[in-house]
Amino acid sequence: MKNKLLTALMFLLPFFAIAQQPKFDDYFLPKQMRVDYSILGANGETHCALAQVKEEPFWGGSLKNLVDPFNLGSFHFEVFDLKTNTLIYSRGYSSLFREWQDTPEAKTIARSFYESVVFPFPKNKVKVVVSSRVKNNQFHPVFETVVDPKDYFIVKENLDYPTKTIYGSGNSNEKVDIVVIPEGYTAAEMDKFHSDAIRFVSYFFKVSPFKEMSDKFKFWTVDAPSAESGTDIPGRGIWKKTILNSHFYTFDIDRYLTTQDINTVRNIAAEVPYDQIYILVNTNIYGGGGVFNYYNLCMSDNSQSEEVRQ
């Protein structure tokens, strides 16, 4: 029950009144900036390096509650307006890299993971600071970069997949927008994906407090097909050509189903306004995974799909 309440709290953050918030129109334009970076290291060691900055067409988040008051997650990022030296945006989140740091493998080798943070597109130069939660429950900066929104190296290439609203209506900035992305669905299986996604939405609204606040949500789909059906199962020698490169056996746990292809996940999600990302994997094998304020991922056809989704 505690985990459900924490999840609900983050989903419904846009509807909490929080004092002394920056005014959106003073600092931002109604589109999204994405800062991608590589995070690398081993147990107790973290380093980051800038990968790219992107301009994306939609900002689906709140226009009012921009600074996160909760400080949840293993990481936290802040955006400072350099013209006024003002904190104008922040969010807490977690990552697969942080989970991996606690595995036995991290004691013997170093690895790198691709990650990103998103926020409204700034009007002025900003400083982005990513911090990691350390043992005393404080945050320690691990990455910092300055971004000029007028920089012509900011990537403006976006995809063009068909999109659809499958639940809800109204202004996205006043709703919790959830984008459902297909993984391991071929072009010929898009009808199945739509049917599976609608079924997922029906599961979502069986659970409190979401069912009591169903008018606060919008669900979108993006028709991004894979070359093959299914997902990778390394422990069984099964490898599929899928758009998000998902796989079971994450950290050698057979039912832990995730993707590390955050670049592609973000690219597809950016086709619509979104607050949360849900990845629906076309498989009947039990498994799934979730990364706080990053994405949730679940199998489509297992008899326990409803329980995992909830």
C-alpha positions in Angstrom: 0.0 0.0 0.0 2.9 2.4 0.8 4.4 2.0 -2.6 1.0 2.7 -4.3 0.6 5.9 -2.3 4.1 7.0 -3.2 3.4 6.3 -6.9 0.1 8.2 -6.6 1.8 11.1 -5.0 4.2 11.5 -7.9 1.5 11.0 -10.6 -0.6 13.7 -9.0 2.2 16.1 -8.3 0.8 18.7 -10.8 -2.3 19.0 -8.7 -0.6 19.9 -5.4 -0.4 23.6 -4.5 3.2 24.3 -3.6 4.3 27.8 -2.4 6.9 30.0 -4.0 7.1 28.3 -7.3 8.7 30.1 -10.3 6.3 31.5 -12.9 6.5 29.4 -16.0 6.2 32.3 -18.5 9.0 34.2 -16.9 11.5 31.4 -17.6 10.2 28.9 -20.1 8.6 28.4 -23.6 5.9 25.7 -24.1 8.2 23.0 -25.4 10.7 20.6 -23.9 14.5 20.5 -23.5 16.2 17.2 -23.1 19.7 16.8 -21.8 21.3 13.4 -22.4 24.4 12.1 -20.7 26.4 9.0 -20.1 26.8 7.9 -16.5 29.6 5.5 -15.7 31.5 4.0 -12.8 31.4 1.1 -10.4 30.4 0.4 -6.8 30.7 3.7 -4.9 32.0 5.6 -8.0 30.0 7.8 -10.3 31.0 10.0 -13.3 29.0 11.7 -16.0 29.6 13.1 -19.5 27.4 15.1 -21.8 25.9 13.2 -24.8 23.6 15.7 -26.5 20.9 18.4 -25.9 17.6 18.1 -27.8 14.6 20.4 -28.4 11.3 18.5 -28.3 8.0 19.9 -29.4 5.8 19.3 -26.4 5.9 20.1 -22.7 3.2 18.0 -21.0 4.1 18.8 -17.4 2.7 21.3 -15.0 3.0 25.0 -15.7 2.7 25.8 -12.0 4.6 23.2 -9.9 8.1 23.3 -11.3 10.3 22.8 -8.3 10.0 19.3 -6.7 9.5 19.5 -2.9 9.7 15.8 -2.2 13.4 14.8 -2.9 12.5 11.2 -3.7 14.7 9.0 -5.8 18.4 8.1 -5.9 19.1 11.1 -8.1 17.9 14.7 -8.3 18.5 17.3 -11.0 18.1 21.1 -10.8 17.9 23.8 -13.5 19.1 27.3 -12.6 18.4 30.4 -14.7 21.8 32.0 -15.1 20.4 35.5 -15.8 18.8 35.7 -12.4 20.6 32.8 -10.6 17.2 31.3 -9.7 16.2 27.7 -9.3 13.5 27.3 -11.9 13.0 23.5 -12.1 13.9 20.3 -10.3 12.9 16.6 -10.2 13.9 13.5 -8.3 14.4 10.2 -10.2 16.1 6.8 -10.1 18.1 4.9 -12.6 19.3 1.4 -13.6 22.9 2.5 -13.2 22.2 3.1 -9.5 20.6 -0.3 -9.2 23.6 -1.9 -11.0 26.0 -0.2 -8.5 24.7 -2.5 -5.8 25.2 -5.7 -7.8 28.2 -8.0 -7.3 29.4 -7.2 -10.8 29.9 -3.5 -9.9 32.6 -4.5 -7.4 34.8 -5.9 -10.1 34.2 -3.8 -13.3 32.9 -0.4 -14.4 30.0 0.1 -16.8 28.3 3.0 -18.5 24.6 3.7 -19.0 22.7 6.3 -21.1 20.4 8.6 -19.3 18.5 11.9 -19.8 16.6 14.5 -17.9 13.7 16.7 -19.4 12.3 20.1 -18.4 10.5 23.0 -20.1 12.5 24.8 -22.7 14.3 27.7 -21.1 14.3 31.3 -22.4 17.8 32.1 -21.1 21.0 30.2 -20.5 20.6 27.6 -17.7 22.9 25.5 -15.6 21.8 21.9 -15.2 23.1 20.0 -12.1 22.6 16.3 -11.5 23.2 15.0 -8.0 23.3 11.5 -6.5 22.0 10.5 -3.1 24.8 9.5 -0.9 25.0 7.5 2.4 24.0 10.4 4.7 20.8 10.9 2.7 22.2 14.1 1.2 22.7 14.8 -2.5 26.2 15.1 -4.0 26.7 16.8 -7.5 28.0 14.4 -10.1 27.3 16.3 -13.3 26.9 19.9 -14.3 26.5 21.6 -17.7 25.5 25.0 -19.0 23.0 25.1 -21.9 22.3 28.1 -24.2 18.9 27.7 -25.7 20.1 29.6 -28.8 23.0 27.1 -29.4 22.7 25.8 -33.0 24.0 22.4 -31.9 20.8 21.7 -30.0 19.3 18.7 -31.9 15.9 19.5 -33.4 15.3 16.2 -35.3 12.1 14.5 -34.2 10.3 11.3 -35.3 7.0 11.1 -37.1 5.0 8.1 -35.8 1.2 8.0 -35.8 -0.2 9.0 -32.3 -3.5 8.7 -30.7 -5.3 9.7 -27.5 -6.9 6.5 -26.1 -8.2 7.9 -22.9 -9.1 11.4 -21.6 -9.2 14.9 -23.0 -8.4 18.5 -22.2 -5.2 20.5 -21.7 -2.2 18.3 -21.2 -0.6 20.8 -18.8 -3.6 20.2 -16.5 -3.6 16.4 -16.8 -1.3 13.5 -16.0 -0.3 12.4 -19.5 0.9 8.8 -19.8 2.4 7.7 -23.1 2.2 4.0 -23.9 5.0 2.8 -26.1 4.9 -0.6 -28.0 7.9 -2.9 -27.7 8.2 -6.0 -29.8 5.0 -5.3 -31.8 5.5 -5.4 -35.6 3.7 -3.1 -38.0 1.2 -5.9 -38.6 0.5 -6.1 -34.8 -0.4 -2.4 -34.2 -4.1 -3.3 -33.8 -3.1 -5.8 -31.1 -1.0 -3.1 -29.4 -3.9 -0.7 -29.3 -6.1 -3.4 -27.9 -3.5 -4.3 -25.3 -3.0 -0.6 -24.4 -6.7 0.0 -23.8 -6.8 -3.1 -21.6 -3.9 -1.7 -19.6 -5.8 1.5 -19.1 -8.8 -0.5 -17.7 -6.5 -2.1 -15.2 -5.1 1.2 -14.1 -8.4 2.6 -13.1 -9.3 -0.4 -11.0 -6.8 0.8 -8.4 -7.2 3.6 -5.8 -6.6 6.5 -5.9 -6.4 6.5 -9.7 -10.0 5.2 -10.2 -11.4 8.1 -8.1 -9.4 10.6 -10.1 -9.8 9.2 -13.6 -10.7 12.6 -15.0 -7.1 13.8 -14.2 -5.4 11.5 -16.7 -4.8 11.2 -20.4 -3.3 8.2 -22.1 -1.5 8.3 -25.5 -0.2 5.7 -27.8 2.7 6.0 -30.3 2.7 3.5 -33.2 6.5 2.7 -33.3 6.8 -0.8 -34.8 9.6 -3.4 -34.3 11.1 -5.6 -36.9 10.3 -8.7 -34.9 7.8 -9.7 -32.2 8.7 -10.3 -28.6 11.8 -9.3 -26.6 15.3 -10.6 -25.9 15.7 -13.5 -23.4 19.5 -13.9 -23.1 19.2 -16.8 -20.6 17.5 -18.8 -23.3 19.6 -17.6 -26.2 16.6 -15.6 -27.7 17.4 -12.3 -29.4 14.8 -10.2 -31.2 15.1 -7.1 -33.4 12.9 -4.7 -31.4 12.8 -0.9 -31.4 13.6 -0.4 -27.7 16.1 -3.3 -27.3 14.4 -4.6 -24.2 15.5 -7.8 -22.4 14.8 -10.2 -19.6 17.7 -11.2 -17.3 18.5 -7.6 -16.3 21.3 -7.9 -13.7 21.0 -11.7 -14.3 17.5 -11.8 -12.8 15.4 -13.9 -15.2 12.1 -12.0 -14.8 13.6 -8.5 -14.6 12.5 -7.0 -18.0 14.0 -3.6 -18.8 15.6 -1.5 -21.5 18.8 0.6 -21.4 18.0 2.3 -24.7 16.9 5.5 -23.1 17.7 7.5 -26.2 15.1 5.7 -28.3 12.6 5.6 -25.4 12.8 9.4 -25.1 12.7 9.9 -28.9 9.5 8.0 -29.2 7.8 9.4 -26.1 8.5 12.9 -27.4 5.9 12.4 -30.1 3.3 13.5 -27.6 3.1 15.5 -24.4 3.9 13.2 -21.4 4.5 13.1 -17.7 5.1 9.3 -17.4 6.3 6.6 -19.9 4.8 3.1 -20.0 6.4 0.5 -22.2 4.2 -2.5 -23.2 6.2 -5.5 -24.2 4.6 -8.0 -26.6 5.3 -11.2 -24.7 3.4 -13.7 -22.5 6.4 -14.4 -20.3 6.1 -13.1 -16.7 8.2 -10.1 -16.0 8.6 -6.3 -15.9 10.4 -3.5 -14.3 10.1 0.1 -13.3 12.5 3.0 -12.8 11.1 5.9 -10.7 10.3 9.0 -12.8 11.8 7.3 -15.8 9.6 4.5 -17.2 7.5 1.5 -16.2 7.6 -1.7 -18.3 5.4 -4.8 -18.4 4.6 -7.8 -20.4 1.3 -7.8 -22.4 -0.1 -11.2 -22.3 0.8 -13.1 -19.1 -2.1 -14.2 -16.9 -0.6 -11.9 -14.1 -0.2 -8.8 -16.3 -2.9 -7.0 -14.4 -1.2 -7.5 -11.0 2.2 -6.5 -12.4 0.8 -3.3 -13.9 -0.8 -2.3 -10.6 
